[in-house]
Amino acid sequence: MSATTPTAVPSFRSRIGRDARSGYYATPRRFRLHLALSCPYCLQIAVTHSLLGLDGTLPMTLLPAVPDAPGGGHRALRPLYEASSHQHPGPAVAPVLSDDWTGTIVSTHTPDILRDLARRFGGHGPDLHPHGAEEAIENVGRLCERGITATAQRAGQSDADPAARDTGLATLLRTLDALEWRFASRPYLLGDELTLADVQLWVTLVQLDLVHRHHLDAAAVHRITDHPRLWAYARRLAAHPAFGAHLDLDGTARRHHARCRGREAAGAAVRIVDWAAFARPEARQPVRHPGRP
């Protein structure tokens, strides 16, 4: 599988501090999230935002599912990028955490944004980033990126050497086997409580089914589905309104087709999860909320 690669852009990585001495601090409605729910990184942030109950504290602006500017960016984000980086050279991409007071970008780095939402903005939800679990959550992030996403891409790359595709699939299946074993003794990835690790894994599984499956053969997809505890976990989280309500099925498909240059394979016909049973109808199409971009 191959896809167009957006131009490299500068990464904004300021953090939200504890109080006014930190510069950026969690004042209600000072900051804004700019997200496209078809993007897996944005989806992680949207789920976390809902789990923490931050609607009244941290406004969220939704962007089109498919970037509408040259180079893979969003036109609505261009003023923020220009205000934050003089003569910004690349596309204006999501996700973005911006400061409404200054009209500039605070961060575009998903792991930092997730940690700051969980640690700084409070809310009334679960403790998604508990002290002592930092390394475990980071390890899950690497497992999702390297053990699932990257290996699924290699396994579905039609112009790759067959041995490389086989190796990618074998690594993917070993990762899923390890997760299947883990869910034999616990309801969530790190134990009895929901954390950011679960948000990361759930979004990764959504992408595995809605995107990467389309470039795998049917036999490979059937082997992926042969992890009943893992996919039951994915369905259970999808039934939670903070998860399933943010699924943009049509937008995810359009974003995939706009970016991907690979050939569709027989696995595209083998559905793993009926995600439409969990997504709110209004969440399947991108919508725009009022407010500054």
N, C-alpha and C positions, 0 to 999 in steps of 0.2 A: 504494500500500500504506500502510496506517496501522496503528498499534499503540498500545496503552495506554502512557502515559509515566509511569514511577515518579516519586513525589514527590522533589524535589531534596533531597539529603542532604549534610551536611558531609563534606568530603573530608579524610581523615587522611593526612598526607604526611611522616611521620618517615622517616629513612633509617638504614640499617645502616652503622655506621662501621668503621674499621680496627681499633680496639682499645677497651679499657675506658674510655678518656678520652672516647670518642664517645657514651657513654650506652648506645645499642644497638650491640652488637657480636656477631659471628657465633659464638656459643658453641653447640656441638652440643646439639640438642634443647631449646634455650631457646625457640625460635620455632615457630609452627605456621601452616600454610596452610589456609584454609577455602575450598573451591572447589566449584562446580557445573559439571560438565563440559559441560552444555548451553549454558553461557554462553561466548561467544567469548573474552572476556578471561580467564576462568578456564582455558579450554582452552590459551591461550598459556602461562600460568604452569605448568600441569600438564606440558606438553610440555617446557618448559625445565627444570623440576625433574627429569624423567626423563633428559634429555640430560646433565645435570650429575651424575647419580648421587647425588642428595641424600636418598634414602630413609632412611638411617641418621642423617642430620644434622638434617633439617628435616621433621618429621612432617606429614602431609597428611590433613585430614578432608574427606570428600566429603559434599556437601549434596544434598537432593532436586533433581531436574532442574527442577521447577516450584516457584517460591517458595511457601511454605505459610503466609505471614502477610499481613495486609492491607497494601495499598500496594506489593506486589511484593517484600517482604522475606522473610528466613528466621527462623523462630522460634528456632532454635538459636544465631543470632548476636545476638539481642537482649541477653543479659547482657553481651556484650563491648561493644556500642554504649552501653549504659547506663553501664557502668563507665568508658567513655572520654569520654563527652559527657553531662553532666548534663541530664536530661530531653530526651534525644535526640528531635528532632521528626519524623524521617522513618523510612522502612523500614530494616531491618537487611540490607543487601545484600552480596553477594559480588562480587569476591574480597576476602578479608581476610588480611592477615599480622598475626598476634597474638603477644604476648609472654606465654608461659605463666608466667613469674615474677611478673608483675603482674596478669595477667588483663585486659589492655587491648589496644587496637588500635595497631599500629605504622603500618600503611599500608593504604589501599584503592585506591591509585593504581597501575594496572597497569604503566605504563612504569617507574616507580621500582622496583617490586617486581622486574620483569624484570632491570633493571640491577643491582640489589643481589644477586639470585641469581647472576648471572654474574660479578660482580666481588668479592663479599664471602664467599660461602659455599664457594667453591672447588669441590670435587668432582673427579671424574676424567674429566669430559667435555671437549668441545671449548671453545675460547676463543670464546664466543658474542658477546662484546662487546669486540672487540679495540681497543686504543688506536689512535686515528686514524680509526676507522670510526664514531664517535659521530654525526656529522652525517648520514652516509649512512643509518644505521639510523633516525634520526628522520625523514628524508625518506621512507623506505619506509613508516613508520607513517602519515604524512600521505597518501601515495599510496593506501594501502589504505583509509583512512577516507574520503577525498574522491573518489578516482578510481574506486574499485570499490564500496564499501558504499553511500555516499550516492547515487551515480549509479544504482546498481541499484535502490535504493528509489524514486528519482524515476521511473525507467523503468517501474516496476511499480505506480505509484500510480494506481489506477483512476479516482479522482475528480479527477485533475489535468488541466490543459489538454493536448491531444494534442501540441502543439508542445513543451511542457515534458518530456513523456515521451520524445519523439523526441530531444531534446537530451540528456537523461540517458543514453539508450541509446548515442548517438553518442560521448559522452564515455567511457562505460564501455568501448566497443569500442576506442577509441583507446588507452586505458590498457592493455588486454589486448594490443593490437598491439605496444606498446612493450615489454611484458614478453616477448612471444613472440620479438621480435628479440633481446632481451638473452640469452635462453637458447640462442641459436644458437651462442654462443661461450664459454659457461661453464656449469658444472654447478650452481652456486648463484647466488643473486641478486647477491652482491657479489664473486664470483670463484670461487676453487677451494675455499673453506672454508665450512662451515655457520656461520651467525650468527643472531642474533635477528631479522634482517630476513627470513630464511627462515621462521622460526616465525610471524611476523606474517602474511606472505603466504600461507602454507599454511592457516592458520586462516581467513583472509579468503576463500580459494577454497572451503574447506569450506562456509562460510556462503553463498557465492554459489550453490552447487549445492543445498544442503539447505534453504535458507530463501528467498532472493530469487528463485530460479528459479520458484517456485510462483506468482509474480504477473506473470510475463512471458509473452508469447505464444510459440508454438512457433517461429516464424521467428526471433525474437530469441534464443532459447536455442540454436538451430542455429548462429547466427552466433557466439555465445559459445563453443560447442564447437569452432569452426574455428580453434583455436590449439593444434595438436597438441603442440608442445614444452612449452607451459605446463602442459597437463593431464598430460603424461607426467611432468613434474617433480612435480606434485601426487601422482600415483600412486606415484612412487619414494619420496617422503617418507612417504606413508601406509604403505608396506611396512616402514618402520623402526619397531621396537617402541616407541620413545619417542613416536612420532606416532600410528600407528593404534590402539595399545592404549588410548588415551584417548578414542576416538570413542564417544560415547553417542548412537547414531542414534535410538533410541526417545525418549530424553529431549529431544533437540534438536527432534524433531517435536512433542512435547507442549508444550514451552516456546513454540515458534512459534505453535501453535494457541491457546495460552492468552493470548498477548499480541497477536496480530494481529487486525485488524478489516477487512482488505482481502479482496477477492474472489480466489479461485483462478482462474488462467488456464490456457490450453492447454499452456503450457510446463511445467507440473507433471508432465506425462506423459513428458517428454523427459529421461531420466536422463543426466547427464554422466559421473559416475564411480560405479563399483560400490563404494562405501565399505564395504559389509558384507563384502567379500572381505578387508579389512584389519583390521577391528575385531575384537578378542577378544570372544567371546560374553558374557563376564562384564562387559565394559566397555559393553555396550549398555544396561544397566540401571543406574540410580544405586545405589550401595551406601554403607553407612556404615562408617567405620572406628572402632574404639574410641578413646576419648580425650576430653579435654574439648573442648566446642564453642568 
